[in-house]
């Protein structure tokens, strides 16, 4: 095969990959949805998707809804972190968040049992938790 033909084949291959939307690692997805405990919206906190390399991808929970950008395609383990109240100086402690508390089981990726398949593009993944 001549050098020119090899170069042409490589150029056509990479052009086809680009037009098909392929990328190394399968692309990334945007994940959004709701987080509930026994049907009640979790008012605040954080959702973390751990990709295949255990790299975290976080999104805030606000009024039961969350959104996480740039999660690599593939299976991700998921865990939920409650907000951590921080006192800013002397005085009364900050109020606890409204809504149900996130059960301890779901706060650790080893015990949460939450695993989801993320696809390139938009993903709607609701996360229903159980109090017991």
C-alpha positions, 0 to 999 in steps of 0.5 A: 500500500502506498504512503499516500493511500495509507494517509488517505485511509487514516484521514478518512477514518478520523473524519468518520470518527469525528462525524459519528461523534466518537471520542476516546473513552466513549464520551460524556453525559449530563445527568439530572433527576430527583433525589427522594427518601420514601417519596419525599424530596431531599432538599439539599446535599450532593450527588456524586458519580464515581466513574470507572476510574473512581474519579468523582463527578459532583452535583448539588441537590437543591429542592430535590433536583440535581444535575451533574455535568461531564460524567464519562459514559459507562457504569458509575457508582453513586452516593449521596452526601447531606449538607454539612451545616457550618457555623459562621462565628459564635451564636446558635448552630445553623438550622438543619435542612428541611426535608428527609435526612439521607440515610447513612447507607447511601452516604458511602459508595461501598454501601449505597448499592446505587449504580447507574449506566451513563450514556453520552448526551442527556440522562434522566436518572431519578434516585429514590432512596428508602429510609430503612 
